[in-house]
Amino acid sequence: MHSVPKVILEDPDDDVGLTTVISGKAEYIVSGDKHLLKIACYEKAQIVSVNQFIQIVAKL
């Protein structure tokens, strides 16, 4: 189990979601959370809105 990073100072509960990037080796986090979207990237994962993700997938 990875420790919870301290990244989102405004809303520490959001930090728990960032652990999925590490453990799941995620390429994307799809979220509507303004704090996560504000950082845009964590580790190697892009943090995008649902609409952004739909555009990304449509290009595949």
N, C-alpha and C positions, 0 to 999 in steps of 0.2 A: 504494500500500500504506500502510495506517495503522500508526502505531507501536502497540506493545502498551501498554495502560494499566497503571498500577500501582495496582490496587484491592484485590486479595485478598492482604493481607500474609502470612496464614497459609499460603497455597498459591499462589505466583506462577504456577504452571502454569495455574491457572484463568483468569488474566488473558487468556491467548491466546483462550479462548472468547468473551470479551467483545468482541474485535475483530469478531466476526460481527455483533454488534448494529450497529456503525458501518457496516461495509461492506455488510451485507445489509439494512439498515434494518428490522431485526426488531422485531416487536411483542411477541414472547414468546421466552424461552429456557426450554425444558423440560428439567429436570435433576433428578437425584437427589443432586447434590453439595451437601453441607451448607454449604460456604462460600458458594457462589453463592446458595442458597436464603436464607441469612442476610441478604444484602444486599437481596433481594426486588425490586430495580429497578435498572436501569442505563440511563442516558440516558433514552429513553422506553419501553424494553422492560421488561415484567414478567418476573420470574424465578419460575417455578412448578414444582411437582412434576408428575409424570405424572397423578396423580389430580386435581389442581387443574385441569390443562389439559383433561382429559376433561369435567369439570363445566362449564368455560367453553364448550367446543365444543357440549355438549349444550344449552346455552341459546340457541344461534344459530338 
